Amino acid sequence: MKGKIVLFLLFLLGISLWADNYFPEKQVYYIEQIERDDGELSFDFAVPIDPASVTSESIYVNDEPLPADIKIYFNRRGDEMKIREPIQWRGKVIRLEIKKLRSVTGEDISPPMVFHLGPDEEIEMDDFDWYDD
């Protein structure tokens, strides 16, 4: 009986080791979290982002390119980005489309994604209801 339990535990350990190697090293979604709070959109990325890839062609709000006068801020590591919201977005649900972002190494970091975000809302990519087509 004890031998079967040990064998079973080794089997479970082997599954977790195998599973870690099963998934590709390259992530599909590099955006970990998006938060909308106090007039600011905040993005957390799994990798540092190339700030030059964040343009009006990479972020659309309500089907319009990101206005040129919007200020975009990055932390030192480049894995967090903040956008100050203009007054016309505040208090309303916005449709946010993100595409064509690149990492600092030049890799495309995500397929095009669309979100609907209300005021003071947060989306974490480990939630399964974040995707909206």
N, CA, C and O of each residue as an XYZ file, in Angstrom:
532
protein
N       0.826     -1.202      0.000
C       0.000      0.000      0.000
C       0.865      1.260      0.000
O       0.613      2.200     -0.753
N       1.912      1.263      0.875
C       2.778      2.439      0.937
C       3.505      2.643     -0.392
O       3.744      3.777     -0.806
N       3.851      1.555     -1.049
C       4.529      1.637     -2.337
C       3.649      2.300     -3.384
O       4.132      3.063     -4.220
N       2.350      2.004     -3.334
C       1.418      2.612     -4.285
C       1.275      4.109     -4.029
O       1.171      4.900     -4.966
N       1.271      4.490     -2.755
C       1.157      5.910     -2.412
C       2.401      6.660     -2.877
O       2.300      7.746     -3.447
N       3.571      6.080     -2.632
C       4.816      6.709     -3.065
C       4.835      6.830     -4.580
O       5.198      7.875     -5.120
N       4.445      5.762     -5.267
C       4.401      5.788     -6.724
C       3.434      6.861     -7.216
O       3.735      7.574     -8.173
N       2.279      6.979     -6.571
C       1.293      7.991     -6.938
C       1.842      9.399     -6.740
O       1.658     10.265     -7.595
N       2.525      9.633     -5.601
C       3.102     10.949     -5.339
C       4.197     11.286     -6.351
O       4.294     12.425     -6.808
N       5.016     10.303     -6.697
C       6.034     10.520     -7.718
C       5.392     10.825     -9.068
O       5.876     11.668     -9.823
N       4.299     10.131     -9.358
C       3.554     10.385    -10.590
C       3.056     11.832    -10.628
O       3.187     12.506    -11.649
N       2.480     12.314     -9.507
C       2.001     13.694     -9.449
C       3.153     14.687     -9.590
O       3.008     15.706    -10.265
N       4.279     14.408     -8.972
C       5.446     15.259     -9.102
C       5.917     15.293    -10.550
O       6.282     16.353    -11.059
N       5.912     14.158    -11.207
C       6.311     14.081    -12.612
C       5.397     14.868    -13.512
O       5.854     15.470    -14.484
N       4.108     14.878    -13.209
C       3.154     15.654    -14.008
C       3.474     17.141    -13.899
O       3.479     17.850    -14.905
N       3.741     17.616    -12.680
C       4.018     19.046    -12.543
C       5.335     19.407    -13.220
O       5.441     20.481    -13.812
N       6.331     18.544    -13.149
C       7.589     18.823    -13.841
C       7.390     18.799    -15.345
O       7.936     19.644    -16.053
N       6.624     17.851    -15.839
C       6.350     17.753    -17.264
C       5.544     18.969    -17.733
O       5.809     19.521    -18.800
N       4.556     19.381    -16.927
C       3.699     20.502    -17.308
C       4.507     21.791    -17.432
O       4.245     22.602    -18.321
N       5.491     21.989    -16.544
C       6.309     23.195    -16.632
C       7.078     23.241    -17.943
O       7.314     24.323    -18.479
N       7.465     22.104    -18.459
C       8.207     22.058    -19.708
C       7.289     21.979    -20.923
O       7.732     22.190    -22.052
N       6.041     21.681    -20.701
C       5.108     21.512    -21.812
C       4.756     22.847    -22.455
O       4.673     22.947    -23.679
N       4.549     23.866    -21.640
C       4.124     25.149    -22.176
C       5.287     25.856    -22.840
O       6.408     25.809    -22.333
N       5.043     26.510    -23.966
C       6.137     27.205    -24.652
C       6.689     28.335    -23.787
O       5.969     28.920    -22.978
N       7.949     28.626    -23.966
C       8.579     29.684    -23.183
C       8.053     31.052    -23.591
O       8.047     31.983    -22.786
N       7.617     31.177    -24.825
C       7.132     32.449    -25.325
C       5.675     32.638    -24.884
O       4.824     31.795    -25.167
N       5.399     33.726    -24.202
C       4.043     34.001    -23.761
C       3.224     34.545    -24.913
O       3.764     35.137    -25.847
N       1.926     34.344    -24.842
C       1.037     34.926    -25.837
C       0.613     36.317    -25.375
O       0.599     37.256    -26.172
N       0.272     36.456    -24.113
C      -0.186     37.739    -23.593
C       0.841     38.280    -22.617
O       1.066     37.694    -21.558
N       1.462     39.390    -22.966
C       2.460     39.987    -22.110
C       1.884     41.078    -21.221
O       2.591     41.606    -20.363
N       0.626     41.422    -21.406
C      -0.016     42.392    -20.526
C      -0.559     41.606    -19.342
O      -1.376     40.701    -19.514
N      -0.107     41.949    -18.143
C      -0.531     41.224    -16.954
C      -1.764     41.848    -16.307
O      -2.619     41.141    -15.773
N      -1.848     43.178    -16.359
C      -2.955     43.858    -15.685
C      -3.186     45.226    -16.312
O      -2.245     45.906    -16.721
N      -4.445     45.612    -16.378
C      -4.825     46.967    -16.773
C      -5.742     47.494    -15.677
O      -6.692     46.825    -15.272
N      -5.451     48.681    -15.213
C      -6.258     49.268    -14.149
C      -6.641     50.689    -14.544
O      -5.828     51.458    -15.056
N      -7.884     51.002    -14.295
C      -8.384     52.358    -14.559
C      -8.833     52.929    -13.224
O      -9.802     52.460    -12.627
N      -8.115     53.952    -12.763
C      -8.388     54.469    -11.428
C      -7.949     55.924    -11.335
O      -6.870     56.278    -11.810
N      -8.766     56.757    -10.734
C      -8.439     58.166    -10.483
C      -7.963     58.911    -11.724
O      -6.991     59.664    -11.661
N      -8.642     58.704    -12.853
C      -8.301     59.435    -14.068
C      -7.047     58.964    -14.756
O      -6.436     59.711    -15.521
N      -6.653     57.728    -14.495
C      -5.421     57.208    -15.067
C      -5.622     55.766    -15.517
O      -6.266     54.977    -14.826
N      -5.067     55.427    -16.677
C      -5.008     54.040    -17.139
C      -3.610     53.536    -16.829
O      -2.619     54.171    -17.191
N      -3.531     52.395    -16.158
C      -2.244     51.831    -15.768
C      -2.122     50.429    -16.357
O      -3.049     49.626    -16.255
N      -0.973     50.138    -16.974
C      -0.716     48.851    -17.601
C       0.510     48.223    -16.948
O       1.537     48.880    -16.785
N       0.400     46.954    -16.576
C       1.550     46.196    -16.086
C       1.881     45.148    -17.130
O       1.014     44.376    -17.537
N       3.137     45.118    -17.566
C       3.594     44.190    -18.588
C       4.537     43.154    -17.984
O       5.192     43.414    -16.975
N       4.601     41.995    -18.597
C       5.503     40.937    -18.153
C       6.938     41.204    -18.601
O       7.875     40.638    -18.039
N       7.116     42.053    -19.599
C       8.438     42.385    -20.137
C       8.522     43.896    -20.335
O       7.484     44.550    -20.445
N       9.716     44.467    -20.384
C       9.840     45.893    -20.671
C       9.360     46.210    -22.091
O       9.615     45.456    -23.030
N       8.671     47.320    -22.223
C       8.079     47.749    -23.488
C       8.964     48.799    -24.152
O       9.572     49.629    -23.476
N       9.028     48.755    -25.473
C       9.717     49.793    -26.236
C       8.793     51.006    -26.282
O       7.753     50.953    -26.937
N       9.144     52.095    -25.604
C       8.258     53.267    -25.590
C       7.945     53.802    -26.987
O       6.886     54.392    -27.198
N       8.854     53.602    -27.940
C       8.608     54.087    -29.308
C       7.474     53.324    -29.987
O       6.906     53.812    -30.963
N       7.135     52.128    -29.484
C       6.049     51.347    -30.091
C       4.672     51.804    -29.608
O       3.656     51.398    -30.172
N       4.628     52.635    -28.580
C       3.358     53.137    -28.055
C       3.030     54.426    -28.802
O       3.532     55.502    -28.480
N       2.178     54.280    -29.801
C       1.797     55.406    -30.660
C       0.283     55.457    -30.775
O      -0.428     54.643    -30.186
N      -0.194     56.419    -31.539
C      -1.640     56.493    -31.780
C      -2.115     55.302    -32.614
O      -3.316     55.036    -32.670
N      -1.205     54.588    -33.255
C      -1.577     53.394    -34.033
C      -1.606     52.135    -33.175
O      -2.082     51.095    -33.630
N      -1.111     52.207    -31.957
C      -1.069     51.009    -31.116
C      -2.135     50.999    -30.024
O      -2.452     49.940    -29.483
N      -2.687     52.153    -29.698
C      -3.738     52.217    -28.674
C      -4.900     53.051    -29.220
O      -4.733     54.207    -29.608
N      -6.055     52.441    -29.237
C      -7.288     53.127    -29.652
C      -8.237     53.164    -28.463
O      -8.355     52.188    -27.722
N      -8.906     54.282    -28.288
C      -9.925     54.408    -27.260
C     -11.195     54.852    -27.946
O     -11.216     55.863    -28.648
N     -12.263     54.085    -27.736
C     -13.560     54.349    -28.370
C     -13.414     54.464    -29.889
O     -13.971     55.363    -30.518
N     -12.659     53.541    -30.453
C     -12.419     53.445    -31.895
C     -11.683     54.642    -32.493
O     -11.692     54.827    -33.710
N     -11.055     55.445    -31.660
C     -10.260     56.592    -32.110
C      -8.817     56.378    -31.672
O      -8.571     55.868    -30.579
N      -7.852     56.764    -32.521
C      -6.453     56.663    -32.086
C      -6.216     57.500    -30.834
O      -6.875     58.516    -30.616
N      -5.284     57.065    -30.032
C      -4.931     57.808    -28.829
C      -4.550     59.238    -29.222
O      -3.670     59.426    -30.062
N      -5.188     60.240    -28.635
C      -4.876     61.627    -28.998
C      -3.395     61.944    -28.793
O      -2.774     61.457    -27.848
N      -2.839     62.760    -29.681
C      -1.408     63.081    -29.657
C      -0.995     63.841    -28.393
O       0.162     63.768    -27.979
N      -1.931     64.568    -27.781
C      -1.570     65.356    -26.601
C      -1.639     64.568    -25.290
O      -1.369     65.124    -24.226
N      -1.991     63.302    -25.351
C      -2.052     62.465    -24.151
C      -0.631     62.156    -23.692
O       0.216     61.762    -24.494
N      -0.380     62.335    -22.422
C       0.928     62.039    -21.843
C       0.995     60.568    -21.452
O       0.078     60.036    -20.826
N       2.093     59.920    -21.829
C       2.329     58.514    -21.514
C       3.590     58.442    -20.671
O       4.617     59.024    -21.021
N       3.506     57.723    -19.555
C       4.624     57.613    -18.627
C       5.025     56.148    -18.471
O       4.172     55.261    -18.431
N       6.330     55.906    -18.382
C       6.870     54.569    -18.126
C       7.702     54.607    -16.853
O       8.310     55.626    -16.525
N       7.722     53.475    -16.135
C       8.645     53.385    -15.013
C      10.051     53.104    -15.554
O      10.217     52.906    -16.757
N      11.047     53.084    -14.695
C      12.440     52.894    -15.136
C      12.668     51.564    -15.831
O      13.413     51.489    -16.808
N      12.034     50.522    -15.333
C      12.206     49.193    -15.950
C      11.485     49.078    -17.283
O      11.826     48.222    -18.100
N      10.491     49.930    -17.514
C       9.741     49.889    -18.759
C       8.632     48.858    -18.778
O       8.052     48.594    -19.832
N       8.324     48.264    -17.617
C       7.276     47.245    -17.574
C       5.952     47.772    -17.011
O       4.999     47.010    -16.851
N       5.894     49.055    -16.715
C       4.653     49.702    -16.294
C       4.474     50.974    -17.112
O       5.416     51.738    -17.322
N       3.247     51.179    -17.566
C       2.929     52.354    -18.364
C       1.664     52.995    -17.805
O       0.733     52.294    -17.410
N       1.629     54.319    -17.771
C       0.442     55.047    -17.309
C       0.065     56.092    -18.341
O       0.917     56.743    -18.946
N      -1.237     56.229    -18.520
C      -1.796     57.235    -19.425
C      -2.791     58.062    -18.620
O      -3.716     57.517    -18.017
N      -2.603     59.343    -18.614
C      -3.544     60.246    -17.943
C      -4.763     60.413    -18.834
O      -4.635     60.760    -20.008
N      -5.946     60.168    -18.280
C      -7.184     60.245    -19.069
C      -7.610     61.687    -19.315
O      -7.510     62.525    -18.419
N      -8.084     61.982    -20.525
C      -8.687     63.301    -20.737
C     -10.063     63.347    -20.053
O     -10.654     62.311    -19.750
N     -10.537     64.520    -19.828
C     -11.817     64.723    -19.124
C     -12.969     63.972    -19.791
O     -13.828     63.433    -19.093
N     -13.007     63.923    -21.134
C     -14.150     63.322    -21.822
C     -14.273     61.809    -21.581
O     -15.340     61.251    -21.835
N     -13.229     61.130    -21.105
C     -13.324     59.699    -20.799
C     -13.817     59.449    -19.383
O     -14.361     58.383    -19.095
N     -13.638     60.400    -18.517
C     -13.888     60.182    -17.089
C     -15.361     59.925    -16.800
O     -16.255     60.595    -17.318
N     -15.571     58.933    -15.955
C     -16.919     58.575    -15.550
C     -17.684     57.764    -16.582
O     -18.866     57.482    -16.386
N     -17.038     57.383    -17.679
C     -17.699     56.637    -18.750
C     -16.972     55.314    -18.995
O     -15.791     55.170    -18.680
N     -17.693     54.366    -19.555
C     -17.077     53.124    -20.001
C     -16.333     53.431    -21.294
O     -16.872     54.091    -22.182
N     -15.099     52.954    -21.400
C     -14.328     53.163    -22.626
C     -14.024     51.812    -23.262
O     -13.907     50.788    -22.588
N     -13.904     51.850    -24.570
C     -13.488     50.669    -25.341
C     -12.016     50.870    -25.665
O     -11.649     51.805    -26.376
N     -11.184     49.992    -25.141
C      -9.738     50.119    -25.274
C      -9.222     49.008    -26.176
O      -9.438     47.827    -25.903
N      -8.541     49.388    -27.249
C      -7.956     48.414    -28.175
C      -6.443     48.600    -28.163
O      -5.939     49.710    -28.333
N      -5.729     47.499    -27.960
C      -4.271     47.533    -27.893
C      -3.727     46.608    -28.970
O      -4.149     45.459    -29.091
N      -2.784     47.125    -29.750
C      -2.183     46.308    -30.797
C      -0.808     46.881    -31.152
O      -0.513     48.039    -30.857
N       0.009     46.072    -31.776
C       1.310     46.481    -32.304
C       2.296     46.994    -31.270
O       3.156     47.806    -31.608
N       2.205     46.552    -30.026
C       3.218     46.921    -29.047
C       4.406     45.981    -29.188
O       4.244     44.814    -29.545
N       5.610     46.498    -28.905
C       6.825     45.689    -28.986
C       7.588     45.765    -27.670
O       7.524     46.755    -26.942
N       8.305     44.694    -27.395
C       9.202     44.704    -26.243
C      10.460     45.474    -26.611
O      10.656     45.837    -27.771
N      11.312     45.721    -25.625
C      12.561     46.433    -25.913
C      13.484     45.598    -26.806
O      14.405     46.139    -27.419
N      13.246     44.299    -26.883
C      14.040     43.442    -27.768
C      13.458     43.365    -29.174
O      14.013     42.684    -30.037
N      12.330     44.064    -29.416
C      11.747     44.134    -30.748
C      10.675     43.109    -31.045
O      10.162     43.067    -32.164
N      10.316     42.269    -30.063
C       9.269     41.264    -30.285
C       7.884     41.888    -30.183
O       7.648     42.760    -29.347
N       6.961     41.433    -31.047
C       5.559     41.805    -30.867
C       5.114     41.154    -29.575
O       5.350     39.965    -29.361
N       4.468     41.929    -28.705
C       4.179     41.369    -27.394
C       2.746     40.905    -27.196
O       2.444     40.263    -26.190
N       1.874     41.208    -28.114
C       0.513     40.723    -27.901
C      -0.271     40.775    -29.193
O      -0.047     41.639    -30.041
N      -1.195     39.834    -29.333
C      -2.130     39.976    -30.448
C      -3.064     41.140    -30.132
O      -3.152     41.548    -28.974
N      -3.757     41.682    -31.120
C      -4.704     42.765    -30.827
C      -5.720     42.327    -29.772
O      -6.267     41.227    -29.845
N      -5.963     43.190    -28.801
C      -6.910     42.895    -27.722
C      -7.848     44.071    -27.539
O      -7.457     45.226    -27.709
N      -9.091     43.767    -27.191
C     -10.103     44.798    -26.970
C     -10.696     44.593    -25.577
O     -11.027     43.473    -25.188
N     -10.823     45.687    -24.839
C     -11.386     45.652    -23.490
C     -12.434     46.751    -23.367
O     -12.341     47.789    -24.023
N     -13.421     46.514    -22.532
C     -14.334     47.566    -22.109
C     -14.034     47.809    -20.631
O     -14.148     46.902    -19.807
N     -13.653     49.032    -20.312
C     -13.280     49.373    -18.947
C     -14.166     50.487    -18.418
O     -14.297     51.543    -19.036
N     -14.766     50.239    -17.278
C     -15.524     51.274    -16.598
C     -14.613     52.047    -15.661
O     -13.457     51.672    -15.463
N     -15.127     53.123    -15.085
C     -14.335     53.867    -14.110
C     -13.958     52.965    -12.935
O     -14.767     52.149    -12.493
N     -12.752     53.109    -12.437
C     -12.251     52.338    -11.297
C     -12.365     50.829    -11.502
O     -12.719     50.096    -10.578
N     -12.069     50.375    -12.701
C     -12.126     48.937    -13.013
C     -10.714     48.409    -13.258
O      -9.821     49.139    -13.690
N     -10.543     47.133    -12.971
C      -9.250     46.482    -13.129
C      -9.440     45.158    -13.854
O     -10.391     44.424    -13.587
N      -8.530     44.861    -14.769
C      -8.567     43.584    -15.484
C      -7.229     42.900    -15.271
O      -6.173     43.466    -15.555
N      -7.287     41.678    -14.770
C      -6.079     40.867    -14.636
C      -6.169     39.742    -15.635
O      -7.222     39.125    -15.792
N      -5.076     39.471    -16.310
C      -5.105     38.486    -17.387
C      -5.325     37.061    -16.914
O      -5.578     36.180    -17.736
N      -5.237     36.807    -15.613
C      -5.559     35.467    -15.159
C      -7.062     35.299    -14.935
O      -7.524     34.203    -14.618
N      -7.831     36.392    -15.100
C      -9.292     36.290    -15.104
C      -9.717     35.792    -16.480
O      -9.109     36.162    -17.485
N     -10.747     34.961    -16.539
C     -11.151     34.411    -17.819
C     -12.214     35.231    -18.525
O     -12.533     34.944    -19.679
N     -12.770     36.235    -17.878
C     -13.828     37.018    -18.514
C     -13.332     38.364    -19.053
O     -14.150     39.230    -19.364
N     -12.012     38.562    -19.171
C     -11.486     39.842    -19.610
C     -11.656     40.056    -21.096
O     -11.801     41.195    -21.540
N     -11.642     38.988    -21.879
C     -11.608     39.145    -23.342
C     -12.963     39.542    -23.882
O     -13.991     38.986    -23.497
N     -12.950     40.504    -24.770
C     -14.189     41.004    -25.366
C     -13.961     41.179    -26.849
O     -13.072     41.934    -27.245
N     -14.751     40.492    -27.700
C     -14.572     40.670    -29.132
C     -15.671     41.445    -29.685
O     -15.700     41.703    -30.888
